[in-house]
Amino acid sequence: MAARRVIIVGPAYPLRGGGMATFNERLAYAFQEAGDAVEIVTFSLQYPSFLFPGKSQYSDEPAPEGLRIKVLINSINPLSWLQTGRYIARQKPDLVIFRYWLPFMGPAFGTIARLIRKNRHSRILAITDNVVPHEKRPGDVPFTRYFLSACHGFVTLSRSVLQDLKQFAPQKPSVYLPHPLYDNFGDPEPKAAACAALHLDPRHTYILFFGFIRAYKGLDLLLQAMAQPALQQRPDIRLLVAGEFYEDAGPYQALIAQLGLHDRLVLHTDFIPNAAVRHYFCAASLVVQPYKHATQSGVTQVAYHFDKPMVVTNVGGLAELVPDGEVGYVVAPSPEAIAAAILRFFNADRQEDFSANIRQFKKRFSWSHFVRAIWQLSEETGTQ
């Protein structure tokens, strides 16, 4: 039997890893492991510089081995959309998967998808991280409708996004599939080795906030939690912040000064390369996701890979993947609730039993299951 042909459209190398590119590259490997022929079509320009909040869009790490990645899409150049759509249509892949997370991409992706459909062979699915974006902007609804109407079916990574999707495409096949495990950041290492790599004092106890820093992720709530009187009684606990600011750092710096937290924090606020990810998770005893609103978070699946318990807020789809009291705690998005959960975790010495539970619970998040479910969904769709 000839290998099935798959094209994934979305961020990938030479763009920086981050959650999106890392996911797409790991998904490509998973299709290859299933015997499928895979190519990723990615961006020559993902964002114009005035819209990009970080320092650089491009990676200085080595290219992922064994993947075919074609750089084609300029998000603001319609000629490149036409070129990309015609290129993919000519390949006649059995399956095209768009990674959709932002209405800004709707015009480009919607145009590319419509051109692909003309080959009357390829099934077009979208993995929709968000349908209703975290930060609302003019054009969100028409851009999203334009793209979604060009797809045959959808995968969501949280039940909350699945509900949002029903408002836009109620008649099309869709399925919720939990975010698979991020198992591509290396093996766990002892805390002492991780601390040495990061130049941290291993005598301290670290809690970790990981990922790009944006308002909806609630770092300000976690900073205020660190200043709660009860948590101040544990001077051994340090907050390790690892991730690049994707907005103005000034308000956070002012809050840190106002709360007098300089001695309780370790700030590593440059981009974290993939090779360094394991050091941060292995140095920490607890991962905290204090989001104000969310759909899902890949940070959860990195924490699971390294057997790290979590405190997450009860927003969006975060609680779906963190059974409360078994592998971590689910709390209200408030400084008081976050601080109380952190204290409960350390005072009750829950690290060992939570980590043991994680080792069993995480077995359900396999990439092979994710790929099989995508193919099953594609079989439920037509090509018209």
Residue, then its C-alpha position, 0 to 999 in steps of 0.5 A: m500500500a502506498a504511503r498516505r500523503v500529509i501536508i501540515v500548514g503552520p509555524a515550523y522551522p526556521l521560525r522559533g520553536g515555541g509551542m506552535a512550531t514544536f507541536n507541528e514538528r512533533l506531529a509530523y514525526a508522529f505521522q511519519e512513525a505511522g508510515d505516512a509521507v509528511e511535509i510541513v509548509t510554513f512561513s517566510l514571514q509569519y508576522p510583520s515586525f510591528l505586530f510581532p511582540g517578541k525579539s526575533q521570529y527566527s530560530d538560531e537552533p539546528a533544523p529538526e532532522g528528518l523533516r521536509i519543511k517548505v518555506l512559502i507563506n507570507s502572511i501579508n502577501p496575497l501572491s504568496w497565498l496563491q502560490t502556496g495554494r496552487y503548490i499544495a493542490r498540485q501535490k494532491p495530498d490525502l490530508v491537509i492540516f492547518r494549524y489555526w490560532l489567530p484570526f489574522m491568519g484567516p485571509a491567508f489560510g482561507t485563500i490557500a484552503r480554497l485553492i487546495r479544494k479545487n483538486r477535489h482530492s485533499r481533505i482539509l482539517a484544521i487544528t483550532d487552538n482558538v476560535v475566539p481569540h484571547e485578545k479581540r481585534p477588528g476583523d476577528v469574526p469575518f476572518t475566522r468565518y472565511f477560513l473555517s468555511a473552507c475546511h472539511g472538519f476540525v480538531t480542538l485541543s479543549r472542550s471550550v474551543l469545541q463549544d466556540l467552534k459550534q457557533f461558526a461551523p455547527q454542521k461540520p465534523s469536529v472532535y476534541l482531542p487532548h493535547p498529546l505529550y511533549d516528549n521531545f525535550g529530552d529525558p529528566e535530569p536530577k535537580a542538582a544538574a538542572c540547577a547547575a545548568l541554570h546557575l541556580d542555588p539548589r538549596h532553594t525550592y523552585i516553582l515555575f512559570f513557563g512560557f511567553i509572558r502575556a496578560y491573559k497568562g496571569l503572571d501578575l496574579l502569581l506575583q501577588a500570590m508570592a506576596q501573600p503573608a502565608l507564602q512569605q513565611r516560606p522564604d525557601i520558595r523561589l519563583l522561577v519565571a522562564g519566558e520572553f515578554y510578549e508585551d511591555a515588561g514595565p508593569y511587571q517590573a513595577l509590581i515586583a518592586q511594589l511587592g518587594l519580591h526581588d529576592r524571591l524571584v529568578l527572572h529568565t525572560d529571554f526566549i528559552p531554546n528547546a535544548a534548555v527546556r528540561h533544565y527549567f522543569c527539572a529544577a522546579s518542584l511545582v509548575v504554576q499556570p495562573y491564567k486569567h482565561a485560556t483554551q489549553s496550554g502546551v505547558t501542561q504536557v511538558a510538565y507531564h513529560f517531566d512528572k511535575p505536579m501543577v497548580v492551574t486555574n479553573v479557566g478554559g480547558l486547563a482543568e480538563l487535563v489536571p485532575d484536582g487533588e491527584v496530579g495537582y490543584v485546580v483553583a480560582p484565578s486569584p492571588e489568594a487561591i493560588a498562594a493557598a494551593i502552593l502552600r498546601f502542596f509543600n506543607a502536605d509534601r505531595q510531590e512524590d504521590f502526585s508525581a507517581n499519579i502523573r506517571q500513570f495518568k500521562k500514558r493516555f496522551s500518546w501521539s499515535h492515538f492523536v494521529r489515528a483519531i485525525w485519520q478517523l475524522s478525515e474519513e468522516t468528511g467529504t472533499q467537496 
